[in-house]
Amino acid sequence: MSNSKLVDFTQLSPNCTKPRNHVIDTITIHCVAGNCTVETIGAIFAPTSRQASSNYGIGSDGRIGQYVDEANRSWCTSSGANDHRAITIEVANDGGAPDWHVSDKALAALIDLCTDICKRNGIKALLWKGDKNLIGQVDKQNMTVHRWFANKSCPGDYLYSKHPYIAAEVNKRLGADTPTPPAQTPTPPASGSTALKVGDIVQFAGGSIYTSSNAATAAQTRGKSRCKVTQIASSGKHPYHLISEDGGGVYGWVDASNASADGTAPVASFTPYLVQVTADTLNIRKGAGTNYPVTGSIKDKGVYTIIEEASGAGATKWGKLKSGAGWISLDYTKKA
């Protein structure tokens, strides 16, 4: 087994099993949960006390590091069986929770590296269906994710949502056709809705988003957004899995009545209103939650217009400022 010639930095970790006991037929993409360089990733995996490693890592600048030879199994995915057959890749994040965004340079380098891995190891195509039940069935799916083996969000919602794109781009370079997912029959849509298919561009009306098609409680609330249908459940209350195409932050399963392919989805009505800030200093954040970076602050206890609401952690409500500066916690305001 050879290593990639795309590597810019090498620091081999002692945390590995020599040699791996399975042919390489899978790729597992992880996120670092930090805006790291390849040198920093190497330092993380260097101590034996860490008990963790990966075959490769990618910094936000697009440089590629190697920490475990491909001939050996990394300790990366909480599954020995997976890591013995998979090349594992840690990708640095230039954005934090909940999406764990990665830079365009890192994503481009990831596609380059995955293509190189496939070519050298005789993997004819990358296959992705987002189905945990297909683990090990590499003729149907040969990409896996850490969250399937442990209670983790890895590789983060952004990279997870990019798996169909990564597979398609790699397969273009391999000269392989990306398999088209078989037609699925969704839960009957609500009255007046049009049945959708994977790949459709739809309008999300705004409202609840769930972590699974059967989830009882919404994981997040998002406003209107232009989205793509990436999966369709064969059963469950929330049949369509959507991902934003316009930066709206939608990622997850939604009710049939909240998505429409013809742009006529029922739009959740929202009437802008005024609030007065009650805190001496109120942070303005990039998104609806304290996990988003601060973009500014309000110190005048002034009156501001709210044009959209969203739910944060717990019962916290957030409001989007009409100025476009960002979001503020409505817990520190009163209606004017």
C-alpha positions as CSV (number, residue, x, y, z in Angstrom):
1,M,0.0,0.0,0.0
2,S,1.3,3.4,-1.0
3,N,0.8,6.8,0.5
4,S,-0.5,9.9,-1.2
5,K,2.0,12.2,-2.9
6,L,-0.3,15.2,-2.2
7,V,1.0,15.3,1.4
8,D,2.6,18.6,2.5
9,F,3.5,17.6,6.0
10,T,4.2,14.3,7.8
11,Q,4.3,13.5,11.5
12,L,3.6,9.8,12.1
13,S,1.6,9.0,15.2
14,P,2.4,6.1,17.5
15,N,-1.4,5.6,17.9
16,C,-2.1,3.0,15.3
17,T,-2.3,-0.7,14.6
18,K,0.3,-2.3,12.3
19,P,-0.6,-3.5,9.8
20,R,-4.3,-3.1,9.0
21,N,-6.1,-6.4,8.5
22,H,-8.3,-5.5,5.6
23,V,-8.0,-4.2,2.1
24,I,-8.7,-0.5,1.8
25,D,-12.2,-0.1,0.3
26,T,-13.8,2.7,2.4
27,I,-13.2,6.4,3.1
28,T,-14.3,8.0,6.4
29,I,-14.3,11.8,6.6
30,H,-14.0,13.4,10.0
31,C,-14.0,17.0,11.3
32,V,-11.3,18.2,13.7
33,A,-13.7,20.6,15.6
34,G,-11.1,23.4,15.4
35,N,-9.5,25.7,12.9
36,C,-6.2,23.7,12.8
37,T,-3.1,23.6,10.7
38,V,-1.7,20.2,9.6
39,E,1.1,20.8,12.1
40,T,-1.5,21.3,14.9
41,I,-3.3,18.1,14.0
42,G,0.0,16.2,14.1
43,A,0.7,17.5,17.6
44,I,-2.7,16.4,18.7
45,F,-2.1,12.9,17.6
46,A,1.6,12.7,18.8
47,P,1.1,11.7,22.5
48,T,0.4,8.1,23.2
49,S,-2.0,9.3,25.9
50,R,-4.2,10.7,23.2
51,Q,-5.1,7.2,21.9
52,A,-6.3,8.7,18.6
53,S,-5.0,9.3,15.1
54,S,-6.1,9.5,11.5
55,N,-4.4,8.5,8.2
56,Y,-4.6,12.1,6.9
57,G,-5.6,15.6,7.9
58,I,-6.4,18.8,6.0
59,G,-5.9,22.3,7.3
60,S,-8.2,25.2,6.5
61,D,-5.5,26.5,4.2
62,G,-5.9,23.3,2.0
63,R,-2.5,21.7,3.0
64,I,-2.6,18.0,3.6
65,G,-0.9,16.1,6.5
66,Q,-0.2,12.4,7.0
67,Y,-0.2,10.8,10.5
68,V,-0.6,7.1,9.9
69,D,0.6,5.2,6.8
70,E,-2.1,3.8,4.7
71,A,-0.7,0.3,5.4
72,N,-1.7,0.7,9.0
73,R,-5.0,1.2,10.8
74,S,-5.6,4.6,12.4
75,W,-7.6,5.0,15.7
76,C,-10.2,7.4,14.5
77,T,-13.8,6.2,14.2
78,S,-14.6,4.3,17.4
79,S,-14.8,1.2,15.3
80,G,-11.8,-1.1,14.7
81,A,-13.7,-2.9,11.9
82,N,-14.3,0.3,10.1
83,D,-10.8,1.7,10.5
84,H,-9.1,-1.5,9.4
85,R,-10.8,-1.1,6.0
86,A,-11.0,2.7,5.8
87,I,-8.7,5.6,5.0
88,T,-9.6,8.2,7.7
89,I,-9.3,11.9,7.0
90,E,-9.6,14.7,9.6
91,V,-10.6,18.1,8.1
92,A,-10.1,21.4,10.0
93,N,-13.2,23.6,10.6
94,D,-13.2,27.3,10.0
95,G,-16.6,27.6,11.7
96,G,-18.0,26.2,14.9
97,A,-21.1,24.4,16.1
98,P,-23.6,23.4,15.0
99,D,-22.6,23.1,11.4
100,W,-18.8,22.8,11.7
101,H,-18.1,24.5,8.4
102,V,-14.9,23.9,6.4
103,S,-13.1,26.3,4.1
104,D,-13.4,26.0,0.3
105,K,-9.7,25.3,0.2
106,A,-10.0,22.4,2.6
107,L,-13.0,21.0,0.7
108,A,-11.1,21.2,-2.6
109,A,-8.1,19.4,-1.1
110,L,-10.4,16.8,0.4
111,I,-11.8,16.0,-3.1
112,D,-8.2,15.8,-4.5
113,L,-7.1,13.5,-1.7
114,C,-10.2,11.2,-2.0
115,T,-9.6,10.9,-5.7
116,D,-6.0,10.0,-5.2
117,I,-6.9,7.4,-2.5
118,C,-9.4,5.8,-4.8
119,K,-7.0,5.7,-7.8
120,R,-4.2,4.1,-5.8
121,N,-6.4,1.5,-4.0
122,G,-8.5,0.4,-6.9
123,I,-11.8,2.0,-5.6
124,K,-13.7,2.5,-8.9
125,A,-16.3,4.9,-7.4
126,L,-17.3,6.6,-4.2
127,L,-20.8,5.5,-3.1
128,W,-22.9,7.4,-0.6
129,K,-26.5,6.9,0.4
130,G,-26.4,8.2,3.9
131,D,-27.6,4.8,5.2
132,K,-26.1,3.4,8.4
133,N,-27.6,0.0,7.6
134,L,-25.2,-0.3,4.7
135,I,-22.0,-0.2,6.7
136,G,-19.6,-2.8,5.2
137,Q,-21.6,-3.3,2.1
138,V,-19.1,-1.5,-0.1
139,D,-20.8,-2.4,-3.3
140,K,-23.6,-0.1,-2.2
141,Q,-21.9,2.4,0.0
142,N,-18.2,2.8,0.7
143,M,-18.2,6.1,2.7
144,T,-18.9,6.1,6.4
145,V,-19.1,8.7,9.2
146,H,-18.0,8.7,12.8
147,R,-21.6,9.5,14.1
148,W,-22.7,6.1,13.0
149,F,-20.3,4.4,15.5
150,A,-20.4,6.8,18.5
151,N,-22.5,9.5,20.0
152,K,-20.8,12.3,18.1
153,S,-21.8,14.9,15.6
154,C,-18.7,14.2,13.5
155,P,-18.1,15.1,10.7
156,G,-20.4,18.0,11.4
157,D,-23.6,18.9,9.5
158,Y,-21.7,20.8,6.8
159,L,-19.4,18.0,5.7
160,Y,-22.1,15.4,6.2
161,S,-24.3,17.4,3.8
162,K,-21.4,17.6,1.3
163,H,-21.0,13.8,1.0
164,P,-23.2,13.5,-2.1
165,Y,-21.2,16.4,-3.7
166,I,-17.8,15.0,-2.7
167,A,-18.7,11.6,-4.2
168,A,-20.0,13.1,-7.4
169,E,-16.8,15.3,-7.9
170,V,-14.5,12.4,-7.1
171,N,-16.4,10.1,-9.5
172,K,-16.1,12.7,-12.3
173,R,-12.4,12.5,-12.0
174,L,-12.4,8.7,-11.8
175,G,-14.6,8.6,-14.9
176,A,-17.3,6.8,-12.9
177,D,-21.0,7.5,-13.0
178,T,-22.4,8.5,-9.6
179,P,-25.1,6.0,-9.0
180,T,-28.6,7.4,-8.9
181,P,-30.4,6.5,-5.7
182,P,-33.3,4.2,-6.3
183,A,-36.8,5.8,-6.4
184,Q,-38.3,5.8,-2.9
185,T,-41.9,6.1,-1.9
186,P,-42.3,8.8,0.7
187,T,-45.0,9.0,3.4
188,P,-48.1,10.4,1.6
189,P,-47.7,14.2,1.4
190,A,-50.2,16.4,3.1
191,S,-53.2,17.5,1.2
192,G,-52.3,20.0,-1.5
193,S,-48.6,19.1,-1.6
194,T,-46.7,17.6,-4.5
195,A,-44.7,14.4,-4.0
196,L,-40.9,15.2,-4.4
197,K,-38.0,13.1,-5.6
198,V,-34.3,13.1,-4.6
199,G,-32.5,16.0,-6.2
200,D,-35.5,18.3,-6.5
201,I,-34.9,22.0,-5.6
202,V,-37.7,23.1,-3.3
203,Q,-39.0,25.9,-1.2
204,F,-38.9,25.3,2.5
205,A,-41.7,27.2,4.1
206,G,-40.0,27.7,7.5
207,G,-40.6,25.9,10.7
208,S,-39.5,22.7,12.4
209,I,-36.6,20.4,11.3
210,Y,-35.9,17.0,12.8
211,T,-32.9,14.7,13.2
212,S,-34.7,11.7,11.8
213,S,-37.9,10.9,9.8
214,N,-39.5,9.6,13.0
215,A,-38.3,12.2,15.6
216,A,-41.0,13.5,17.9
217,T,-39.2,16.7,18.9
218,A,-37.8,19.3,16.5
219,A,-34.1,19.8,16.6
220,Q,-34.1,23.3,15.2
221,T,-36.3,25.9,13.7
222,R,-35.4,27.7,10.5
223,G,-36.9,30.4,8.3
224,K,-37.7,30.2,4.6
225,S,-35.0,28.8,2.4
226,R,-34.3,27.3,-1.1
227,C,-33.3,23.7,-0.5
228,K,-32.4,20.4,-2.2
229,V,-34.1,17.1,-1.4
230,T,-31.2,14.7,-0.5
231,Q,-33.1,11.8,0.9
232,I,-36.7,10.5,1.1
233,A,-37.9,8.3,4.0
234,S,-39.9,5.2,3.2
235,S,-41.8,5.7,6.5
236,G,-42.1,8.3,9.3
237,K,-43.7,11.6,10.1
238,H,-41.2,13.8,8.3
239,P,-40.5,12.3,4.8
240,Y,-38.1,14.7,3.2
241,H,-34.5,15.4,4.1
242,L,-33.5,18.9,2.9
243,I,-30.2,20.9,2.7
244,S,-30.1,24.7,2.1
245,E,-28.9,25.8,-1.3
246,D,-29.0,29.5,-0.3
247,G,-27.2,29.5,3.1
248,G,-30.4,29.3,5.1
249,G,-29.1,26.8,7.5
250,V,-31.7,24.1,6.8
251,Y,-30.3,20.6,7.4
252,G,-32.6,17.7,8.4
253,W,-36.0,16.1,8.0
254,V,-39.1,18.1,7.4
255,D,-42.9,17.6,7.1
256,A,-44.2,17.1,3.6
257,S,-46.4,20.2,4.0
258,N,-43.3,22.4,4.5
259,A,-41.7,21.7,1.1
260,S,-42.9,22.4,-2.4
261,A,-41.1,21.8,-5.7
262,D,-43.1,24.5,-7.5
263,G,-42.3,27.3,-5.1
264,T,-45.8,27.5,-3.8
265,A,-45.1,26.1,-0.3
266,P,-47.2,27.7,2.4
267,V,-45.0,30.5,3.7
268,A,-45.0,30.8,7.5
269,S,-46.3,34.4,8.0
270,F,-44.2,36.7,10.0
271,T,-44.9,40.3,10.7
272,P,-41.9,42.5,11.6
273,Y,-42.1,44.2,14.9
274,L,-40.1,46.6,17.1
275,V,-38.2,45.7,20.3
276,Q,-36.3,47.9,22.8
277,V,-33.0,46.5,24.1
278,T,-33.0,46.2,27.9
279,A,-29.4,45.1,28.5
280,D,-26.5,47.6,28.8
281,T,-24.6,45.6,26.2
282,L,-26.3,43.1,23.9
283,N,-24.1,41.0,21.5
284,I,-25.1,40.7,17.9
285,R,-24.3,37.3,16.5
286,K,-23.9,35.8,13.0
287,G,-26.7,33.3,13.7
288,A,-29.4,32.4,16.2
289,G,-27.4,31.1,19.1
290,T,-24.4,31.7,21.4
291,N,-22.4,29.3,19.4
292,Y,-22.3,31.8,16.5
293,P,-19.5,34.4,16.4
294,V,-20.2,37.9,17.7
295,T,-20.4,40.5,14.9
296,G,-21.1,43.6,17.0
297,S,-23.0,44.8,20.0
298,I,-25.8,47.2,21.0
299,K,-25.1,49.6,23.8
300,D,-27.7,52.3,23.5
301,K,-30.8,50.4,24.7
302,G,-32.4,51.6,21.4
303,V,-35.4,50.4,19.4
304,Y,-34.8,47.9,16.6
305,T,-36.9,46.1,14.0
306,I,-37.0,42.3,14.1
307,I,-37.8,40.7,10.7
308,E,-37.4,37.0,11.6
309,E,-37.4,34.7,14.7
310,A,-35.6,31.5,15.4
311,S,-35.2,29.1,18.4
312,G,-31.8,28.7,20.1
313,A,-30.7,26.3,22.8
314,G,-33.3,25.7,25.5
315,A,-36.2,28.1,25.3
316,T,-34.2,31.0,24.0
317,K,-35.7,33.1,21.2
318,W,-33.5,35.0,18.8
319,G,-34.5,37.8,16.4
320,K,-32.9,38.9,13.2
321,L,-32.2,42.6,12.8
322,K,-33.6,44.5,9.9
323,S,-30.3,46.1,9.3
324,G,-28.7,42.8,8.4
325,A,-26.2,43.1,11.2
326,G,-27.1,39.7,12.6
327,W,-29.2,38.2,15.4
328,I,-29.9,39.2,19.0
329,S,-31.3,37.3,22.0
330,L,-34.9,38.4,22.6
331,D,-34.5,37.6,26.3
332,Y,-32.8,41.0,26.7
333,T,-35.5,43.0,24.9
334,K,-39.1,44.0,25.3
335,K,-41.6,44.9,22.6
336,A,-41.7,48.6,21.8
